[in-house]
Amino acid sequence: MLSSPPVGIFKAVLWKELRENLKWAVAGFIAMSAGLAYKFSFFVQQLRGGNTSYEGYAGAFEVTILGAALIGLSLGLAQTVFENRGDKWGFLAHRPLSRSTLFWGKAVAGTALYVAAAVIPVALALLWMSGPARLPIPFDWRLALPNVADLLCGLVFYFAGFLTGMREARWYASRALGIGAPFVCFFMESDFARFWQAAAVCLAGVLVVGTAAWSTFVAGGQYRVQSRIGRAAVGISMGLGVAAIAVLAIGALMGFFLDLSFPSRSTQYAVTTDGAVVKTVTNNDEIIEVTDVAGRPLDQYRSVPSRSALSVDVLSAESTSFRMPFDNYRSSRKVFTRLTPSRPDYFRGTVSWYYVHRLNLIEGYENESGRLVGRMGPDGFAPGNALPRAFEGPLRNPEGYGQPQALLMFEKAAYRLDLDQREVAKVFVPASDEVLREVSVPGYDGATLATYGEMARFELIATSKRAVIQLRDGTKLLDVPHPVEAKEWSEITAYRPMRAPGMPTFLRYSGYRSFEPTPGRRVPFDQIFRFNGEGSITQNLYLPFVGFRANTGAREIVILSLTAPVGAHVLVEVVARIRGYYEALPGTLMAIRWTVVLFIAFASAAAALSVGAKYNFSRNQLLTWGAITFVLGPGGLLIMLAVLDWPALEACPVCGRKRVVTAEHCEHCQAPFAAPPMDGTEIYDLN
């Protein structure tokens, strides 16, 4: 074979692959286009009707990853399963060029067909969206990043299909294990916050699975004759498939033996109408028990009506600055956030409003026509395409304005937004040595507003040093330093029981604080303070933890220990200690855990060594697979059984023990294989 074939030969291979597999690409293009058209038409209708936010975009383009996966997998299989055996494989491989060049000809053609079938329909859909007055949204090409990541992941599916079609395996199930690798890649790229991380995972998947496909193709589907790098790539690909199956099996096992559902019965704290802090027990959204913070029953709440009226007219303003979704590349809130008008029928409004982070301005779009109505900045509304002065960005509470007339928070200013009147007003400026951390307003209905007037429309503002409760006209109801260190609290909630004598204010702080006996360890805390009208603390309560706690006993520990190998348990222990969240189990449960985990590890390694000895593994092979199965447990054993070539066993005529037919001598008695009897059909004279 020629190591460097002429360009014309490679071009011939390329055109052969394009011609033979074009029909699969056409079918994929039609399917992808039809799926996008169906989902997209429904999404556009909802968006123009003002009945959905742009987060529905994920639903409109959920066909992207599904279509990319199916197209890539189908093309990879189509290029291999019809030629990888018998005379067709011999005819394909008997060319004046190397198998590696054949592989690259197939890979280049397959990638080109994949781009035509999967990438072009998505690109056309995005191009249509980017046109002016197409949709009532401020389009930004960063919105295409999730689609780019999913299409990159589709290439991993392509090489997984190629690998599956070429592998020789005893079981069809193990032959298809490589398809699990792109599924792992998809779940990883979907979970990252940054696009470059998702792209890196996809490219790593292409590199590993592509190397496995290349090595398997060059070896004609066999594993034993591959290079060390090729065998490693095949092992990783198969291992990821085993991991994907193991996750499903573990989920089914835990779901069958453990009750993982959220309990209908829950315990939480509440501020009562008369200004007391109590603990409530709720079952199916109904309060069934009320006690004080120490757990002592309160007689005044024994009747159902009294419990139902527990917190009547207690208004609360809660932390709403959840930044995790805002920080994810798959979320449109990375680009803009839809703002909520104050009227209750806003979903049937004619204009949709968005805070555009790139401009630090608010933009309004007509729902039906998609036309830009105008923009709002700190100086008010400017119609058309005019650019008013921008806010002092970036916006620090991207999800903090779901309530009517809510506040926009920046580091050095807070603004009240009235979308109905298209007005913006600055309501608070922190001191020069402070920055804003939280702003919030309470929820209220018309009856509450009619009863208490402007007192019901207070605003919670928390800076890095103090907490402020003020009315809409700027009147301060409370202005006090934080009674909790700023680095400890992450959430703050203000309660105002409107019927309580003196109308006190409660501030509740939640977060994590250092745990002194264990350096670096941080534990959750929940603390509430009552302030009188003069701003003095009249009550300080540390609220014991009442969140969900797993009922961890010997049965649960055994089941949890069965679901992960020793390597995973060690990794979890190390990470927990490094991050400071380690909490040791009681001695008996810890002993049960490690007994079960180590038993499974040794049993898996023993099984691997037994199988390896039966098939005449070398000493290095025994040590390698013994270590792998000890660390990975039954999963490592499945990987070994799936990736290795397993020759037939035949009884030795001398010692009678089973021996592998691929060896020249019996591994037990060293007797050579006897030559087959002469039957006259031989074409060579061996004498």
N, C-alpha and C positions, 0 to 999 in steps of 0.2 A: 504494500500500500504506500501511496505517496504521503509524506508528512506535510508537504505544502502543496495542495492541489491548485491547479490553475483556477483563476477567478471564474472562468466559464463553467467549471464543474460545480463550484459552490452555487453559482447563479442557477444552474440547472436544478440542483437540489431544492433551492429556495422556491423556484417556480413550481416544481412538482408538489411541494407541500401547500403552497398557496392554492393551486388548482384543485387538489384533492380535498382540501378542508374548507374551501370557500363556502360551501353550502351550510356548514355548521355556523360560520360567522354570520351569514345572512339570516339564518334562523334566530341566532342570538340577538342580532340587531333589531329584528322585527319584534321579538319578545320584549326586549328592553324598552324599545320605543313605545310599544303598546302599554306596558306597565306604567311607564312614566306619564304617558298621556292620560291614563285613567286616574291615577292618584293625583296628578297635578291639576287636572280639571276640577276635581272636587275641592282641593285645597284653595285654588284661586277663587272659586265660588264662595267659599266660606270667608276668605280673607276680604273680598270685596263687599261682602255683606256685613263686615264688622263683627263676625261671630266667632273669631278665633284670633289668637296671637300668632306671631311668626314661629313660635315653637312648634306649631303644627307642620312647619317645613320638614321636620324630621320624619313625620308620617308620610308627607308627599314624596320624600326621597328615600324611604326605607327600602324601596325596590332597588336602589343603587347597589347595596351590598349583596342583596339576594341575587340580583341579575349578574353582578360581577363574579360572584362565586360560582354560579351555575355555568356561565359562559366560559370562565377560565378552566373549570374542572372538565367540562365537556370537550373543549379543544385539546387539553392535555391527554385525555383518554383516547379521543379520536385519532390523534397522531401516533398512538402506540399500540393499542389493543388489536388493530387490524394487521399489524406487521411484525409483532414481536415473537412469533412462534413459527416453527416449521420452515417450509420452503420460502414463505414470504420474508421471513427474517434473513434466511440465507441469501435470497436475491437482493435484499436491501443492503446487507452488510458486505456483499461481494462487489464492491465498487472500488475504482482506483482512487480512493481517498480514505482517510482515517475515520473511525467511528466517532471520534470527537468532533470532526468537521461535520459529519452527518448530524450529530446532535445540535450543533450550533445552527445549521441550516434549518432544522425543525424548530428550534427555539426562536430564531429571528422571525420565521414565518408565523409561528403561533402567536408571538407577541404582537406582530402587525395585525393579525386577524382579531386578536383580543381588543386592541385599540379601536379598530373599526367597529366592532360589535358592541363594546361596552362604553368606551370613553366618548365617542362621537355623540351618541344620544344625550348623555349627561351634559356634555359641553354645549350642545344646541339648546337644551332646556335652560341652562344658566345664562347663555347669551341672550335668550329671549327675555328672561327676568331682568337683565341689566338694562334693558331699553327704557327710555323715559316714559313715564305715565303708563307703565305696564301693570304695576302692582302698587298698592298703597303702603309701600315700605321704603326706607332709605337703603337702597341696595349697596352692598359693599362686596368686593370679590373675596374677602376673607370668609364670607358665608359659604364659599365653595370648598373650604379646607376639609370638612368632614367627608365630602364626596371624593376629594383627591385621596384621602387616607383609605377610604373603602375601595377605591379603584386600585390603589397600590396593593392592598390586601388581596384583591382578585388575582394578581400575578402569582401570589403564593399558592392560591388554589390551582392555578394553571400548572405550576411545576409539581404540585402534589398529585394532580391527575396524571401527569407524565410519569412520575415515579410509580404510581399505582399500576398504570398500564404496563410498565416494563418489569416489575418485580416478579421473580419466581418465588412462590411460597406454597407451603403445604395446605394452608387454610386461606380461603378467600377473605375471611375477616382480617387476618393478619396482613394480607396483601394490601388491604385498604386502610391500614392504620395510619399511613402517611397523610391521609385526608384530615386527621385530627390536628395536625400542625397548623394549617391556616385558620382553623376555628380558634385555637389558642391565640394566634396572632390577632384575629379580629377582636376578641374580648379584651386583649391587652391594649390595642390601639384605641378602642372605644373608651377605655377607662382613664387614659392619660389626660392631663390638663393642657399640655403644650402640643402643638402640631408637630414640632420637630421630633418629639419623643415618639409620637405615633408613626411618623415617617421612618424613623430609625428602626422601630420594631418591624415594620413591613419590609424594609430593605434587608434587615437581618434575616427575616423569614425567607425572602427571595434568595439570599446568599446560601443559607443552609439547605433549604429544600431543593433549590436549583443545583447545588453541588451534589446532593444525593441523587437527583434525577440524572445528571450528567454521568456520574460514576456508575450508576446502575445500567444506563444505556450502553456505555463503553464495555461493561462486563457482560453484556447480553442478558441481564436480569439476575445474574448470580451475585452472591455476597462475598464468597470466600476469596475470589480473585481480585477484588477491588483494592485500591490503595488504602493506606491507613486513614487519610483524610476523607476519602469516600465512605469508608465503613463508619467513621465517626459521624459524618453527616447523616447517613442512613439511620444510625442508632439514635441520634437526636430527634430526627423526624418521627421515627417509630415511638420514641419515648414520649414525645408530645401527644401523639395519638393515644397512647396508653393513659397519659395523664388526663386527657379529656374524658375518656371512658371512665376512669377512676372517679373523677368529680361527679359524674352522673350517678355512678354506682353508690358512692358515699352519700350523696344527697338522698337517694332512694332508701339506703340503709338507715340513715338517721331519721328520715321521715317516717319509716315504718316502726322503729323502736323507740324514738324519742318524740315527745310532744313539743314541736317547735313553734306552734301557733301562739300568737299574742293572746294573753289571757283577757277574758272579758272583764275580769275583776282587776281594778287598779287602785292605787293609793296616791294621793297628791295633797298639796296644801292649798288653802284658799283664805282670802280675807272676807270676813262676814259683813253683813249690812251694818252691824253696830260697831265695827272697827276692831274685831278680834281675829287672831290668826288661828286656824283650826286645821286638822287633818281629816280628809274625807276619804271614804271607801266607796268606789263606784262600781256597779255591776251593770253591764249593758247600758251605759250612759245614764244610769239612775243612781243617785246618792242613797246608799243603804245604811251608812254609819258615819257619825261625826264625833270626833274626839278632839281633845286639846293636843298640843304638840307632843306632850309626853305620852299620849295614848289613852288618857282617861276619858271615858264616855261623858258626853255633855247632855244633861237631861232635857234642856230646852229644844234639842233637835231630835227627839225620839219619834215625833210624828212625821208622816210623809209631807204634809203641807209645809211644816217648818223647815224641813230639809230642802224642799223645792225652792223656798224663798231665801235660801241661805245667803246669797250674794246679790240680792236685788239692789240695783242702782250703785253697784261697785264698778267704777270705770277703771280700766287698766290700759296703759300704754306700754307695749312690749318691744324688746329689741327686734329689729327686722333686717339688720345688715348681714344677710347671709351671703358671703362672698365666694363660696366654693363654686356654685353653678356659673357665676359671672366669670370665673377664672378658667373655664373649660373651653377649649377651642371648638368643641362641637356645639356650644350654645350660642345662639344669636345675641345673647346678652353681652357677649364679648364685643359686639359691634354696636348694638343699640338695645334699648329697653323700652317696651311699650308702657306708656303712662295711662293711669286710670282716671277718667273724669269723675266728677262728684255725683252726677245724677245717676239714679239707680238703673236707668235704661241705657247705660252707655254702650252695651253690646249692639244696640240698634241705632247707634249714632251714625252720622254721616262722615265724620272725620276721625282718623286714627292718629294718635300723638306718640312720638318716640323721642327719647333722649339719645342723641347720636354722640357716642363717646369720642369719635375722631374730631368732631367739630366743637364739642362741649356746648352744643345748642340743642334746643327742642324743635323738632320738625313736625308739621301736621300735613297729612295727606287725605284727600278725598277718597273714601272707600271705593266708590263705584268707578271713578275715572282714573284713580291713581295719581291725580295731579297734585303737585306740591302747593299747599295753601299758603304756607309761610313758615317763619321761624321765630322762636322766642329765646331771648337771652335775659340777663339780669336787668336790662333796661326796658323790657316789655316785648310786645309782638311787632314783627316786621313782615308785611305781606309779600307774596311772590318769592323771587329768588334773592332778595336782599339778605345780606349777612350782617346781623346786629352784633354788638359786642358779646363775646363768649363768656360763659361762666368760668369761675376760677377753678377749673377741673384739676384732677379727675373727680367724677362723682363717687362718693364714698358709701352711699347706701343704694346700690343698684336695685334692690328689691324692697326698699323701705317706704314706698309711697302707694300702697294698695288702698289705703283708707281715703275717704273724701277729704279734699282740701289738705292733703298731706304735705310733708316737708321734703325738700331736696337738701342733702347734706354734702358740703364740701369741707375741706380741711379748715378753712378760715371763714366760713359763712354758711348760714342756713337760710333757705328761701321757702316761702309758702307759694304753692302753685294752684291757680284756679284756671283750669282748662276751659270751663264753660264761658268765662268772661275773657279768656286769653290774657290773663294778668299774672305777673310775677312780683312778689314783694319780699325784700330782705327782712328777716325776723330776728336774727341773732348773729352777733359777731363775737367770737371768744377773745379773751385777753391775748396779748402778744406772746405770752409764754404758754399758751394753751392751743390744743387742736381739738376739733370735734370728733367724738367717737360714736355717738348714737343720737338720733332724733326720732321721735315717734309721736303719734297722736292716738287717743282712745277711739274705740268704736262706740257709736251711739245711734239710737233711732230717733224718730221724730218725737215720740212721747217724752223721751229723756231730755231732748233739747227744749221741748216746750216747758218742762218742769223746772229745769235748772239753768236754762239760758246759756250765756257765754261761759259759765262755770263748768259746763260739761265739755267745752271745747278747749281744754287745756293742752299744752304741748310739753313733752318730755325732751329735754336737751341735756346730753351728758358730754362734757369735755374731758380732757385728759386729767383734770384736777377736781372738777365739781359737777354736781347735779343741779339742774335748774328745772323748776316747774313754773310755767308762765301761761297767761291767757293770751288770746290773739292780739290784744291791744298792747302787749308788752308788760302787763302787770305781773310782777314776780310773786308767786305763791310760795316758792321755796327756792333757796339759793344756798347750798351747803357744800363743803368739801366732801369728797368721797370718804366714807368711813372704812372702806376696803382699799388695799393697795391697788394702784392702777394696773400693775402687771398681772394681778391675779384674776380679776373679773373679766369675763368675755360677754356676759349678757346682763342687762339691767331692765327691770320692770317697775313701773310706778302704778300704785293702786290708790284710788281716792274713793272711800265709801261716803257717798254724798249725804246719806242720812245720819251718819255717826255724829255724835256731839263734837263740836269744834271742827268737823270735817278734816281729820288728820290725813297725812300723806305717808304711805308706806313705800320704801325703796327695797327691792329685792335684787341681790347680787348673786350671780352664779358663775362658776369657773373652776379653775384648778389652782391649788396652792401647794407649796413644797411640803413634803412629809419628812420631818426632821430625823427620825431614826434611820431613814434610808436616804442617803444623799442622792440627789437627782430624781427621786421619785416624786411624782405629783399626783395628788388625789383630788377628786371633785368635792366642791363645797357648795352650800346653798344657805344664804344668810339674809335675814330680813330685818329692816330697821323701821321703827315708827317715829315720825316727826310731828311735833305740835305746830301750831300756827307761827310760833316764834323761831322755828328751825332747830329746836333742841330735840335730841334723841330721847324718847321716853320709853322705848322698848328695843331690846336687841336680842333676837332669837336666832340660834344656829339650828337649822332644819336638818334633822337626820335624813340620810339617804333613803328614799322610798321608791326608787326606780326599779326596773325589772332586774331581778337576780335569778340566774339559772339555778335550778334545784340539782346541784351536782352531788351525786352519791356514787357508790361503787359501781352500780349498773351503768350510769352515764359515763364514768371514767373508762370502763372497759370498752364500751361502744366507741367512744371518742378515740381511744388508743388503737382500736382496730382500723380506723379510717385513715391513718397517715403513717408512713414509714418512720424509722428512727431518724433519718436525715431531716425530715420535716419537723419533728419534735425538737431536735437539737437546734435547728435554725430559729424556730419560734422562741425557744428559751434565750438564745443569744440576742436576738433582736429586742425582746422584751426587756432584758437587762440593760442593753445599750441605751434604749429610749426611756428607761426609767419607769416603765409600767409593769414591772415584774411583781407578781403576787403569788407566793408559793402556796401549793395545796397542803392540806394537813398531811402529816407524816404517813398515815395509812393509805390515803388515796394516792399520794406520790409514789409509794412503794408498788401499789397495784398498777399504776400507770406504766412505770418503767419496766415492771416484770412482763406485762403484756407486750409492750413495744419491743423489748429485747428478745423475747421468745419468738415473735414473728420475724425479727431480723435474722436470728440464728437459724430458724427453720427454713427461711427463704434461701439463705446462703448454703445450708446443707443440701437442699433440693437441687440447687444449681450445681454444686460439686458432684452430686450423685449422677445427674444427667451428663455432666461433662466427662466424668470418668467412664460412663457407659459408651460415649461417643469418641473416646480416645483424644480428649483435649490435651494440648500441651500444658506444661507447668505454668507458663505465663498466662495462657487462656483461663486456666482454673483460678489463678490468683485474681485476674482482672474481673471475671464474672462473679467470683465469690464476693469481692469487695462491692461491686455494683449492686448485687442482690441484697447484701447486708444493709447498705445505705438506703436503697429504694424499696426493699421488701418485695411483696408479691408482684408489684409493678415491674421491678427489675427482672424478675424471673420471666414475666410475660414478654418483656423486650428481648431477652435472650432467645426465647422460643420463637419469636416472630422474625427476627432479623437473620439468624444464622441459617446456613445450608445444612440440612440434616440428611446425610447419606443413609442408604438402606443398610440393614444389619443382616448378616448371614452366619449360619453356624459353621464354625471352623471344623473341617474334617479330621483334624488331629486332636484338638482338645475338647471339641464339642461346644465351646462357649461362643456367644454372639460376638461377631467382629464386624468392623465397618468395611464396606466393600471398596472404599477409595484408597485403602492402604495396601502396600506391597506385601507386608507380613502381618500375621496375627499379632495384635498388641498384647495378647495374653501369653502365647507360647512361642512367638516369633517364627512360626512355620509359614513358608511362603504359600501364596495361592497356587493351587494346581492349575496347569494349563487346561483349557477346554478340550474335549475329545475331538479328534479329526473326523470330519464327516464328508470330506470330498468337495466342499464348497469353498475351500481356502484358495486365495489367489496368490499367496506368497508361500514359498517353500522355506520353512523354518530350519531345515537341516543344513 
